[in-house]
Amino acid sequence: MREYIRAEWYLYRRSSTRIVIGMIFCVLYFLAQILCGIMPPGYCVFVVFLGIIAFCLLFYPLYSNSVRISAKGKANISSKKQMLCLGETKRVFLQIRFATFLAILLFLIAGGGLFQSIFFVLQNEMFRGENCLYVVFLLSSAALLVAITMIMLPLNFGAGFVGGAIGYVFGKSVGESMEFSSESKFAKGVVADAGYMTLILFLIYLVVFLTNYYLAFRSEKIRAK
């Protein structure tokens, strides 16, 4: 497993520019979280927008890295094919990406919570926890949409679906948040809706992942025979 992780890390580092930009957006996302607990609900959507850009830039290279063979007929070898050629099984491929997805998402959520707590410590009377929960739910929903698409669809066909799905999530969220932009608190129903959406997408993600994992396990078992 260590050899596979090292090979994955070497391949991942090939997207150094994308990773650096992703880390810059991480910093912006964390800094924006400081005021999340006191700003209007519309501000929360802006914070999530920074977070999802950071997530995509850090997560996308796991699937997008490829090696181009320059010959009469140009061909791209995807990251999945490269790792399978090195002896990595489909199950290990899925395991590494599942672990990486959780690590990046938890890093963004935990880091955001840390920076949110700065203002909570300084002035907890003005702090609104509904805003912070809303950011966590929206960021998780968008990240789950990206992860589901990367598992289900080939990369060449997945970008449009991801863009449309995230656009829908943000369009719905912006519309809801603007309705309460002048209020001192979010309506509980809006935050609850975001939470339900996250839960539903998480269940879909588990079903998709476990289905793909079972199919990978079954195909390897058949080959072994």
Order of alpha helices (4+ residues) and beta strands (2+ residues): alpha-alpha-alpha-alpha-beta-beta-alpha-alpha-alpha-alpha-alpha
